[in-house]
Amino acid sequence: MKVNGEALRLEHPVSLREFLDTHGYSTGRVAVERNGEIVPSGSYPTVMLSDADTLEIVHFVGGG
């Protein structure tokens, strides 16, 4: 699997929500593109990832 351009080995299928939680992403502050398509945040628990997927994860940062 590729995440933000880096190769990452995914040993078994996991939900996108589980992946984000495990890797320290705050699901309320990210946008995720999977294989070229934006994933709605409400779908994170049901979207299953495999080692063949490509993810782009963007963090939203507050400030001023």
C-alpha positions in Angstrom: 0.0 0.0 0.0 1.1 3.6 -0.5 0.3 6.4 1.9 1.2 9.9 0.9 3.8 8.5 -1.5 5.5 6.1 0.9 5.3 2.3 0.7 3.7 0.7 3.7 3.0 -3.0 4.2 -0.6 -3.8 5.2 -0.6 -7.3 6.7 -4.4 -7.8 6.6 -7.4 -5.8 5.5 -8.5 -3.1 8.0 -11.1 -0.4 8.0 -10.0 3.1 7.1 -11.1 4.3 10.5 -8.9 1.7 12.2 -6.0 2.6 10.0 -6.3 6.3 10.8 -6.7 5.6 14.5 -3.7 3.2 14.6 -1.5 5.7 12.8 -2.4 8.7 15.0 -4.6 10.6 12.6 -7.5 12.6 14.1 -10.4 11.6 11.9 -12.1 14.9 12.4 -9.2 16.8 11.0 -8.2 14.9 7.9 -9.4 14.4 4.3 -8.7 11.0 2.7 -8.3 10.2 -1.0 -8.3 6.4 -1.8 -7.3 5.3 -5.2 -8.0 8.7 -6.6 -11.4 9.2 -5.0 -12.3 11.3 -1.9 -13.7 9.1 0.9 -16.6 10.7 2.8 -15.7 10.8 6.5 -18.9 9.0 7.4 -17.6 6.0 5.4 -14.3 5.6 7.3 -15.6 2.8 9.5 -16.9 0.7 6.5 -14.3 1.3 3.9 -11.9 -1.6 4.0 -8.3 -1.1 2.9 -6.0 -3.7 1.3 -2.3 -3.7 0.5 -3.1 -2.7 -3.1 -4.6 0.7 -2.1 -3.1 4.1 -2.5 -4.0 6.8 0.1 -3.4 10.5 0.2 -4.2 11.9 3.7 -4.3 15.6 4.2 -4.3 17.2 7.7 -6.3 20.4 8.4 -4.4 22.8 10.6 -5.9 25.6 12.5 -4.3 28.9 13.1 -4.2 32.4 12.0 
